[in-house]
């Protein structure tokens, strides 16, 4: 079981490293308390939609963020 987890971790790590910054949607795991999943989708160059589904020993919760960047140097 530990070997399978290590292989999965290495596969995901090297896949993420090889893709660079050319992505519109990404997913991730949250470790610790709370544990869960995150999903981030770039709507355009300045706006991103991020969702988190997480759990604790007492239950689950979800959050959606829509941070908006204003201005910029470019």
C-alpha positions in Angstrom: 0.0 0.0 0.0 2.8 2.4 0.9 4.6 1.6 -2.4 1.4 2.3 -4.4 0.9 5.6 -2.6 4.6 6.6 -3.3 4.3 5.7 -7.0 1.1 7.7 -7.3 2.7 10.7 -5.5 5.8 10.6 -7.8 3.7 10.3 -10.9 1.5 13.3 -9.9 4.6 15.3 -8.9 6.5 14.8 -12.1 3.4 15.3 -14.2 2.8 18.6 -12.6 6.4 19.7 -13.0 6.5 18.8 -16.7 3.4 20.8 -17.6 4.8 24.1 -16.5 2.3 27.0 -16.2 0.2 26.3 -19.3 -3.0 25.2 -17.7 -6.6 26.5 -17.2 -7.8 24.0 -14.6 -5.9 22.3 -11.7 -6.8 20.0 -8.9 -5.1 19.2 -5.6 -5.3 17.4 -2.4 -5.4 19.0 1.0 -3.6 17.1 3.7 -4.0 17.5 7.5 -7.1 18.7 9.2 -9.2 19.6 7.3 -8.4 17.2 4.5 -10.0 17.3 1.1 -9.8 18.4 -2.5 -9.3 21.7 -4.3 -10.2 22.7 -7.8 -9.0 25.9 -9.5 -10.1 27.1 -12.9 -8.8 30.2 -14.6 -11.8 32.1 -16.2 -9.5 34.6 -17.9 -6.0 36.1 -17.2 -7.1 37.9 -14.1 -10.0 35.9 -12.6 -10.0 32.5 -11.1 -12.7 30.3 -9.7 -11.6 28.1 -6.8 -13.6 25.4 -5.0 -12.7 23.4 -1.8 -14.4 20.4 -0.5 -13.0 19.4 2.8 -13.7 17.2 5.8 -13.0 16.9 9.4 -13.8 14.1 11.8 -17.1 16.0 12.5 -18.3 16.3 8.9 -17.7 17.8 5.5 -18.0 21.4 4.1 -17.5 23.2 0.8 -16.3 26.7 -0.2 -16.2 28.5 -3.5 -14.0 31.5 -4.1 -14.0 34.0 -6.9 -10.9 36.3 -6.3 -10.6 39.2 -8.7 -7.3 40.9 -9.3 -7.5 44.6 -10.1 -4.9 46.5 -12.0 -1.5 45.0 -12.7 1.8 45.9 -14.2 1.3 44.3 -17.7 
